Amino acid sequence: MKTIFSTGLRALKGILLVGLVSFSLWILGLSPAVAADTTDYLNDPGTSQSIERYEAIQPKTDGMNNFEDTDPRRNTQQAEAKGQALKDTAKRRQIQASDPFEPMREALGDAKAELSETADDLQDDVGDKASDFFKRD
């Protein structure tokens, strides 16, 4: 009989504890929440903000949001040089696309100039040696 009574008492204690915790959480949920006062930086409707919250590190220009589109601390010279090189390459390829045989013509013209120069030098050398040969006799 004592064990039945102690088991029932233990179960009753558990039920009462769960009920007390549930009741206290329910009471806390009914109380109004106290939030931090966030009205110290809000403006009245229709008025402009009187305090600038951030210091401007860039001069105002015509870019996005009245500032330059790039960070002024960033060095963009390499990017600008690469961009210019890409533009030049695109223009050159566009010109080549209009005449696909132009590079071959340039190469043949260079080869022709080198060949004629070599032939002139060879002609001069042969002429000099022939005149030297005939002068000996």
Phi and psi in degrees as a GROMACS rama.xvg file:
@    title "Ramachandran Plot"
@    xaxis  label "Phi"
@    yaxis  label "Psi"
@TYPE xy
-66.4266  -36.9932  LYS-2
-70.5315  -36.9889  THR-3
-65.7963  -42.8621  ILE-4
-65.9781  -41.3026  PHE-5
-69.3735  -34.4476  SER-6
-68.2233  -42.6242  THR-7
-65.1298  -38.3734  GLY-8
-66.9103  -38.9291  LEU-9
-65.8009  -41.3135  ARG-10
-65.6498  -40.5454  ALA-11
-64.3347  -38.9591  LEU-12
-62.6018  -42.2535  LYS-13
-63.8749  -41.9893  GLY-14
-66.1539  -42.5503  ILE-15
-64.1092  -39.365  LEU-16
-64.7147  -45.6706  LEU-17
-62.5824  -41.9974  VAL-18
-64.0616  -41.7981  GLY-19
-65.0817  -42.6171  LEU-20
-64.64  -44.4222  VAL-21
-61.6642  -42.6419  SER-22
-65.4135  -41.4617  PHE-23
-68.2274  -38.1935  SER-24
-66.2332  -36.5542  LEU-25
-66.7169  -40.241  TRP-26
-65.4589  -42.7783  ILE-27
-63.9454  -33.8174  LEU-28
-70.1048  -25.0657  GLY-29
-80.6517  -22.4318  LEU-30
-74.4552  145.753  SER-31
-68.2505  140.246  PRO-32
-74.6185  138.88  ALA-33
-103.477  109.59  VAL-34
-97.2548  160.03  ALA-35
-67.6216  150.098  ALA-36
-74.7147  109.167  ASP-37
-105.629  12.1497  THR-38
-87.4294  1.80592  THR-39
-71.3241  -20.9637  ASP-40
-112.636  -3.03507  TYR-41
-82.1018  146.966  LEU-42
-97.5643  157.59  ASN-43
-68.766  149.045  ASP-44
-58.3384  131.879  PRO-45
89.7693  -0.157865  GLY-46
-110.152  158.164  THR-47
-92.1395  159.951  SER-48
-72.3874  132.234  GLN-49
-93.8767  -16.3159  SER-50
-116.967  128.541  ILE-51
-83.9133  119.762  GLU-52
-80.643  -25.676  ARG-53
-126.427  144.2  TYR-54
-82.8417  134.187  GLU-55
-77.0998  127.84  ALA-56
-102.834  -4.24049  ILE-57
-123.392  147.772  GLN-58
-73.1707  149.365  PRO-59
-73.9362  133.401  LYS-60
-135.386  -163.659  THR-61
-92.9737  14.1356  ASP-62
-77.4263  -166.859  GLY-63
-63.3769  132.99  MET-64
58.2537  32.935  ASN-65
63.9659  21.0474  ASN-66
-130.128  165.434  PHE-67
-63.6971  153.485  GLU-68
-79.2059  -12.6784  ASP-69
-117.529  157.713  THR-70
-72.7692  128.349  ASP-71
-68.7841  -17.1431  PRO-72
-81.8337  -8.76866  ARG-73
-94.1472  133.936  ARG-74
-85.4285  115.679  ASN-75
-108.644  13.959  THR-76
-65.1376  -39.3429  GLN-77
-66.0412  -39.7328  GLN-78
-66.5809  -39.4679  ALA-79
-65.6994  -40.7055  GLU-80
-64.7399  -41.9532  ALA-81
-65.1379  -40.2842  LYS-82
-62.2823  -42.2996  GLY-83
-65.1081  -39.73  GLN-84
-64.1621  -39.4423  ALA-85
-66.1344  -37.9964  LEU-86
-63.7011  -43.8981  LYS-87
-63.4911  -41.1699  ASP-88
-63.472  -40.9035  THR-89
-64.6064  -41.0045  ALA-90
-63.883  -43.2794  LYS-91
-64.1839  -40.9495  ARG-92
-67.9295  -33.4544  ARG-93
-66.5657  -39.9431  GLN-94
-65.7022  -41.4749  ILE-95
-66.3189  -32.0572  GLN-96
-67.1209  -30.7364  ALA-97
-72.1839  -30.1076  SER-98
-134.794  93.106  ASP-99
-68.6398  -17.6183  PRO-100
-93.6031  1.30347  PHE-101
-60.2191  -45.1709  GLU-102
-61.5801  -36.0054  PRO-103
-68.0293  -38.5964  MET-104
-64.4906  -41.5896  ARG-105
-63.4139  -42.4334  GLU-106
-65.094  -42.202  ALA-107
-66.2807  -37.6627  LEU-108
-64.8183  -41.8048  GLY-109
-64.7952  -41.8777  ASP-110
-64.9994  -39.2542  ALA-111
-64.4289  -41.5939  LYS-112
-64.9795  -42.9346  ALA-113
-64.7926  -41.0873  GLU-114
-65.7025  -42.4331  LEU-115
-67.5913  -35.841  SER-116
-65.9979  -41.9249  GLU-117
-65.195  -40.2889  THR-118
-65.7831  -39.7456  ALA-119
-63.6552  -42.8839  ASP-120
-63.3205  -41.8955  ASP-121
-65.0062  -39.4897  LEU-122
-64.6701  -41.8649  GLN-123
-64.5534  -42.5539  ASP-124
-63.4416  -44.9194  ASP-125
-64.6332  -41.2976  VAL-126
-63.9555  -41.2898  GLY-127
-64.7848  -43.6896  ASP-128
-67.3769  -37.919  LYS-129
-66.2259  -41.8829  ALA-130
-67.5604  -35.0831  SER-131
-66.838  -36.8176  ASP-132
-66.8647  -41.6092  PHE-133
-77.9466  -20.3705  PHE-134
-74.5275  -27.2296  LYS-135
-69.5977  -35.7805  ARG-136
